[in-house]
Amino acid sequence: LVYQPSNGRYIVFASGGGAPRHPDWYHNLLATPVAVVEVGTDVVEVSARVAEGEERDWLWDLQKRIIPSFADQERATTRQIPVVILEPLA
């Protein structure tokens, strides 16, 4: 899963390669927003929240500039791709 580091947080994108539906992991985080992620050799407990409004738009636009293929994924679907912020708990 591609992530964008941001001020100690991890930003992930529920693009599913431009699939017509959100990926299963996104629904799992909505149901249970506290999770454990592995980043390199680190294991981090996080709380997930979906970015909205200007925050979501800014993070999504930045991701498309960093990895332009995300713009292709956006064009491949009619849904708005969720941007999820994973904030470390400790």
C-alpha positions as CSV (number, residue, x, y, z in Angstrom):
1,L,0.0,0.0,0.0
2,V,1.4,3.4,-1.0
3,Y,1.6,6.0,1.7
4,Q,2.6,9.6,2.0
5,P,4.4,10.6,5.2
6,S,3.0,13.8,6.7
7,N,4.1,15.2,10.1
8,G,4.5,11.8,11.7
9,R,1.3,10.5,10.2
10,Y,0.8,8.1,7.3
11,I,-1.6,9.2,4.5
12,V,-3.1,6.3,2.4
13,F,-5.3,6.3,-0.6
14,A,-8.2,4.0,-1.2
15,S,-7.8,4.1,-4.9
16,G,-8.0,0.4,-5.6
17,G,-6.2,1.0,-8.9
18,G,-9.3,3.0,-10.1
19,A,-11.7,0.1,-9.3
20,P,-15.4,1.0,-9.2
21,R,-15.6,0.2,-5.4
22,H,-13.6,1.2,-2.4
23,P,-11.0,-1.5,-1.4
24,D,-11.9,-3.9,1.5
25,W,-9.2,-2.4,3.8
26,Y,-11.0,0.9,3.6
27,H,-14.2,-0.6,4.9
28,N,-12.3,-2.4,7.6
29,L,-10.8,0.8,8.8
30,L,-14.2,2.5,8.9
31,A,-15.5,-0.3,11.0
32,T,-12.5,-0.5,13.3
33,P,-10.4,2.7,13.1
34,V,-7.7,1.6,15.5
35,A,-5.2,-0.6,13.7
36,V,-1.6,-1.7,13.6
37,V,0.5,-0.9,10.5
38,E,4.0,-2.0,9.6
39,V,6.2,0.6,8.0
40,G,9.6,-0.8,7.1
41,T,10.7,-2.5,10.3
42,D,8.4,-0.3,12.6
43,V,5.1,-1.6,13.9
44,V,2.8,1.3,14.8
45,E,-0.6,1.4,16.4
46,V,-2.7,4.1,14.6
47,S,-6.1,5.7,14.6
48,A,-7.6,6.1,11.1
49,R,-9.8,9.0,10.0
50,V,-11.0,9.9,6.5
51,A,-9.8,13.3,5.3
52,E,-12.6,15.7,4.1
53,G,-12.9,19.0,2.3
54,E,-9.9,21.1,1.7
55,E,-7.6,18.8,3.7
56,R,-8.6,15.8,1.5
57,D,-8.2,17.8,-1.7
58,W,-4.8,19.1,-0.8
59,L,-3.5,15.7,0.2
60,W,-5.0,14.0,-2.9
61,D,-3.6,16.7,-5.3
62,L,-0.1,16.3,-3.6
63,Q,-0.3,12.5,-4.1
64,K,-1.1,13.0,-7.8
65,R,1.9,15.3,-8.2
66,I,4.2,12.8,-6.4
67,I,2.9,9.7,-8.3
68,P,1.1,10.8,-11.5
69,S,-0.5,7.4,-12.0
70,F,-3.0,8.3,-9.2
71,A,-4.5,10.8,-11.6
72,D,-5.1,7.9,-14.1
73,Q,-6.8,5.9,-11.3
74,E,-9.0,8.8,-10.5
75,R,-10.0,9.1,-14.2
76,A,-10.8,5.4,-14.3
77,T,-13.6,5.6,-11.7
78,T,-16.6,7.7,-11.0
79,R,-16.2,7.5,-7.2
80,Q,-14.3,10.0,-5.1
81,I,-11.2,8.2,-3.9
82,P,-10.9,8.4,-0.1
83,V,-7.9,9.8,1.6
84,V,-7.2,8.2,5.0
85,I,-5.0,9.7,7.7
86,L,-3.3,7.2,10.0
87,E,-2.3,8.9,13.2
88,P,0.1,7.1,15.6
89,L,-1.4,6.6,19.0
90,A,1.8,6.4,21.0
